[in-house]
Amino acid sequence: MNTEQILRERAGEQCELCGSIENLAITAVDGDRDNAEKCVLTCGTCHNQIENSELIEPNHWRCLNDSMWSQVSAVQVVAWRMLNSLRSEGWPQDLLDILYLDEETQAWAEVGAEIGTENDTKHIDSNGAMLSSGDTVTLTKDLTVKGANFTAKRGTAVRNISLVFDNEAQIEGRVNGQRIVILTKFVKKSG
């Protein structure tokens, strides 16, 4: 069997990312079209948006909510990379927070990812301490949360923060059950 036949059988004749049955084609992850383990069967829409980032329609990728749980490593890699490229939309970060990849798959996803890494920017708290993803911080002043009708009080602990990869002055975290963006100058690292 050739690569396309293997992928069609594995995918059940549908896009492995969004489930569409239209214009199915091979999308090679990192350019290896001859190895089915390194390819994903995609529809024309997914394929075009993966190949050309200027065509990305963020709402199309809400399908990753389901496909990110695939047992196929290549599908997991594409899902992780797309979610990372769309992080600024808000909802992809929530999916990334619950997505688990084994070490080998995570390394593969990161190698070819076209995103900034946390090492590109340095997130510094109000006391000059370096912040990292997963840290716990404490708010140093009351913050009015726009659009959420509450004030995050001084002294509130924000656990398991995420760094905004392209803005060193911002982090994200959950306060009162809502994911919010917080300026680093208004937090201090705990612990």
N, C-alpha and C positions, 0 to 999 in steps of 0.2 A: 504494500500500500504506500502511496505517496503521502507527503505531509498534509495536503488538503483533505484527502480521504480520512486520514487519522483524525484531523481536527473536526471534520464534519461529524464523524461517528462520536467522538468525545463530547461534542457540544450539542448533539441531538438536532443538528441542522438549524441552529439559531445562534445569534450573536452571544458570545460568552460574557459580554459586559451588560448589554441592555435587553437581550432577549428577542430582538427583531429578527425576522426571517428574510429581510430584503437585502439584496446586493452583498451577500456574504463573501468575504475575502480573508486572506491570511494577513495578519499583522505580526511582523517579526519583532520580538522584544530584543533590542540591541543588535538587530541586523542579521540574525541567523535563521534564514527561511527554510533551511533543510532539516532542522531539528524541531519536531513537533512539540517537544518539551519547552522550547524557547519561543513558541508562537502562540497566538490567540486568534480564534476565529471571530471576526468582527463584521458588523454591518458597515455599509458605506459611510454613514454618519459618524460612527465611532472612529473608524479608520481615518477619515479626513481630519477629524479634530485632533486625533493623536499625532498625526503627521504634520499638522499645521496649527500651531498654538493660536494664531490670529483668528481661526475659525471657531474657537471653543465657545460653546453656549453652556454656561454653568448649569442651568436647570436640566439639561439633557443628562448630566452626570449624576443626578440623584439616583439613577439606577444602580450606582455603586453600593448603595445601602444594602442591596441583596447580593450582588456579584462579588463583593469583597470577601464573602464567606466561602467562596469556591475553594475546593481542595486542590485546584491546579495552581502550581506556583507562579506560572507566567501570568495568569489572571490576577493573582494577588499582587504581583509586582506592578502591573499596569494600574490596578485600582489604587495602590498606595501612591504611585507617582502622580496620578490624576488628582487625587484628593489633596496632595501636597501642593500641586500647582494651583489649586482652587482655594487654598486656605483662607484667603482674604474674604471669601464669600460668607464665612461664618459657619454654616452648616457642615462643610467638610471637616473642620477641626473636631467637631463632635464625633464624627465617624472615625477619624484618626485616633481619638482618645480611647475608643473601644476595639480598634483593629489590632489583632495580634498576629505577628509573623514570626516563624521560627528564625533562629539566628542566620541560617544560610540564605533564606529568602529575603530577610531584612537587608543583609549585606548586598545581595544582588539588586534589590530595589534602590538602595542608596548609591550604588556605583554609577548607574546610568541616569540618575535623577538630575533634572535641570533646575534645581531649586537652590536657594541659598542655604547654607548650613548655619547652625548656631554659632560656629566658630567665625563666620564672616562678620558678625556684629556682636558687640559686647553689651549685654544688658546689665546696668549698674543700678543698685538701689540708692535711696537717699543718703546712706552712710558710706557709699563707695564700694560696697560689697558686690561681688560678681553673682549674678542670678543665673540659674540653670533650669531647664524644664524639669518639672516635678518638685521644685522647691516649695516651701511654705513661706508666705510673706504676711506681714501685718500692715494694715493701713495706718498711715501716720496723720491723716486728717479725715474729716467727714467728706464724703464724695457724693454729690447728687448724681444719680444714674439717669441719664436722659432716656426718655421713653419707657421707663420701667416703674415710675411712680414710687420710688423709695430712695432713701439715702443710706449709703454704705457707711457705717459708723467707724470712727477712729478706733483702732484696736482690734478690728475684725480680722480674724485669721483667714487667709485665702490659701487653701491647700492645693497641691498638684498643679501649679501654674504652667502655662504654655508661653513660650517666647514668640513674639511676632517677628518672624524671621527677617523681614525687610525693614523693620523699624526698631532700633535699639531703645527708643524711649517708651515702648509699649510692651505690656504683657497681657495675657488673658487668663481669667480664672472665674470660678463660680462663687457668687455671693447671693444669698437668699434663693438658691436654686437656679439663678440665671447666669449665663456666661456673659461676662462683660470685659471690655478693654480698660486697662488701668495704666496710668502713666507711672513709670518706674520712679519718678521723683516723689511719689506719694506713698511709697512702700518701703519697708525695711525687712531684710531677710530674717527669718526666725531660725533659732537653733544654732 
